[in-house]
């Protein structure tokens, strides 16, 4: 069964999360540099089937596009060009970094681990994906 993969885009790091094959749970996968995404996905897709990409869409508090929205659109266009058979869904990512930081703080990790920005990015991607799963399950 195919998975769903989500991305928390950043110019320095790209947080990635995937679902289990039954698409019930979202799990943090990894964090990579954005320039490495195509080769990473080519390798990943050789062993795992992905039916949908979910990209976190940065928005302002009032729902309008944020400053980084153009870069995220460029990233989504790259995915569409390089992997045309996999559809892309955009998901509001407001507050995901704050939620990820709060989750890490509550986890009991030491201060150095809590400040790991790569960990925050993968957890943000996981929150984006879990939010997408919850949103789409309500539509059934």
MARLUMLO-334922 format. One record per residue (C-alpha): residue number from 1; x, y, z. Coordinates in steps of 0.2 Angstrom, whole numbers, plus 2048, in hexadecimal, padded with zeros to 3 digits. Each point is the difference from the previous one (the first is absolute). Layout:
<sites>
+-----+-----+-----+-----+
:   i :   x :   y :   z :
+-----+-----+-----+-----+
: NUM :   X :   Y :   Z :
...
+-----+-----+-----+-----+
</sites>
This chain:
<sites>
+-----+-----+-----+-----+
:   i :   x :   y :   z :
+-----+-----+-----+-----+
:   1 : 800 : 800 : 800 :
:   2 : 806 : 811 : 7FC :
:   3 : 805 : 80D : 80D :
:   4 : 7FD : 813 : 801 :
:   5 : 80F : 80B : 802 :
:   6 : 801 : 812 : 807 :
:   7 : 80C : 80D : 800 :
:   8 : 804 : 80F : 80B :
:   9 : 80A : 80B : 7F4 :
:  10 : 80E : 80B : 806 :
:  11 : 80F : 808 : 7F6 :
:  12 : 80C : 7F7 : 80B :
:  13 : 7F7 : 7F0 : 805 :
:  14 : 7F1 : 7F6 : 7F9 :
:  15 : 7F7 : 7F6 : 80D :
:  16 : 7F8 : 7F0 : 7FA :
:  17 : 7F3 : 7F5 : 807 :
:  18 : 7F6 : 7F1 : 7F9 :
:  19 : 7F1 : 7F6 : 804 :
:  20 : 800 : 7ED : 804 :
:  21 : 7FA : 7F6 : 7F1 :
:  22 : 7EE : 800 : 807 :
:  23 : 801 : 813 : 801 :
:  24 : 7FA : 801 : 812 :
:  25 : 810 : 807 : 809 :
:  26 : 80C : 80E : 7FB :
:  27 : 813 : 7FC : 804 :
:  28 : 80F : 80B : 7FF :
:  29 : 80C : 7FA : 7F3 :
:  30 : 80F : 80C : 7FE :
:  31 : 806 : 811 : 7FD :
:  32 : 80A : 804 : 7F1 :
:  33 : 807 : 80F : 7F6 :
:  34 : 7F4 : 806 : 7F3 :
:  35 : 80C : 7FE : 7F2 :
:  36 : 801 : 7ED : 804 :
:  37 : 7ED : 7FD : 7FF :
:  38 : 7FF : 7F9 : 7EE :
:  39 : 80E : 7F3 : 803 :
:  40 : 7F9 : 7FC : 811 :
:  41 : 7EE : 7FD : 7F8 :
:  42 : 807 : 7F6 : 7F1 :
:  43 : 809 : 7F4 : 80C :
:  44 : 7F1 : 7FF : 80C :
:  45 : 7F3 : 7FD : 7F3 :
:  46 : 80A : 7F1 : 7FA :
:  47 : 7FB : 7F7 : 810 :
:  48 : 7F0 : 809 : 805 :
:  49 : 7F1 : 805 : 7F7 :
:  50 : 7F9 : 811 : 803 :
:  51 : 7EF : 805 : 7FA :
:  52 : 800 : 812 : 806 :
:  53 : 80C : 80E : 805 :
:  54 : 7F9 : 80D : 80D :
:  55 : 809 : 810 : 801 :
:  56 : 7FF : 80C : 80E :
:  57 : 7F9 : 811 : 7FA :
:  58 : 806 : 80F : 80A :
:  59 : 7F3 : 80C : 804 :
:  60 : 7FE : 810 : 80B :
:  61 : 7F4 : 801 : 80E :
:  62 : 7F3 : 807 : 7F5 :
:  63 : 801 : 7F2 : 7F4 :
:  64 : 80A : 809 : 7F2 :
:  65 : 810 : 7F9 : 7F9 :
:  66 : 810 : 803 : 80A :
:  67 : 811 : 806 : 7FA :
:  68 : 806 : 7EF : 7FD :
:  69 : 7F1 : 7FB : 7F6 :
:  70 : 809 : 803 : 7EF :
:  71 : 80E : 7F4 : 805 :
:  72 : 7F4 : 7F3 : 805 :
:  73 : 7F6 : 801 : 7F0 :
:  74 : 811 : 7FE : 7F7 :
:  75 : 803 : 7F0 : 80A :
:  76 : 7EF : 7FA : 7FC :
:  77 : 803 : 803 : 7ED :
:  78 : 810 : 7F7 : 801 :
:  79 : 7F7 : 7F1 : 808 :
:  80 : 7F3 : 801 : 7F2 :
:  81 : 80D : 801 : 7F2 :
:  82 : 80C : 7F2 : 807 :
:  83 : 7F2 : 7F4 : 806 :
:  84 : 7F1 : 804 : 7F5 :
:  85 : 7F6 : 7F0 : 804 :
:  86 : 7FF : 805 : 813 :
:  87 : 7F3 : 80D : 804 :
:  88 : 803 : 80E : 80C :
:  89 : 7F5 : 807 : 80E :
:  90 : 804 : 810 : 809 :
:  91 : 7FC : 801 : 813 :
:  92 : 800 : 80F : 80B :
:  93 : 810 : 7FF : 80B :
:  94 : 7FC : 80E : 80C :
:  95 : 806 : 7FD : 812 :
:  96 : 809 : 7EF : 7FB :
:  97 : 811 : 806 : 805 :
:  98 : 7F9 : 806 : 811 :
:  99 : 7F6 : 7F0 : 802 :
: 100 : 810 : 7F6 : 7FC :
: 101 : 80A : 80A : 80D :
: 102 : 7F3 : 7FD : 80D :
: 103 : 800 : 7EE : 7FD :
: 104 : 812 : 7FE : 801 :
: 105 : 800 : 80B : 810 :
: 106 : 7F4 : 7F4 : 808 :
: 107 : 809 : 7F0 : 7FA :
: 108 : 80D : 802 : 80E :
: 109 : 80F : 802 : 7F4 :
: 110 : 80F : 80A : 806 :
: 111 : 802 : 812 : 7FB :
: 112 : 80C : 7FD : 7F2 :
: 113 : 7F5 : 7F3 : 7F8 :
: 114 : 7F1 : 80C : 802 :
: 115 : 809 : 80D : 7F6 :
: 116 : 804 : 7F4 : 7F1 :
: 117 : 7F8 : 809 : 7F2 :
: 118 : 800 : 7F1 : 7F5 :
: 119 : 7F5 : 7F7 : 80D :
: 120 : 7F4 : 80E : 800 :
: 121 : 7FF : 7FF : 7ED :
: 122 : 7FC : 7EE : 800 :
: 123 : 7F3 : 801 : 80E :
: 124 : 7F8 : 80F : 7F6 :
: 125 : 7FF : 7F5 : 7F1 :
: 126 : 7F8 : 7F3 : 80A :
: 127 : 7F3 : 80C : 807 :
: 128 : 7FC : 806 : 7EF :
: 129 : 7FD : 7EE : 7FA :
: 130 : 7F6 : 7FB : 80F :
: 131 : 7F6 : 810 : 7FE :
: 132 : 7FD : 7FB : 7EE :
: 133 : 7FB : 7EF : 805 :
: 134 : 7F3 : 806 : 80D :
: 135 : 7F9 : 80D : 7F3 :
: 136 : 7FD : 7F3 : 7F3 :
: 137 : 7F9 : 7F3 : 80B :
: 138 : 7F3 : 80D : 805 :
: 139 : 7FA : 801 : 7EE :
: 140 : 7FB : 7ED : 7FF :
+-----+-----+-----+-----+
</sites>
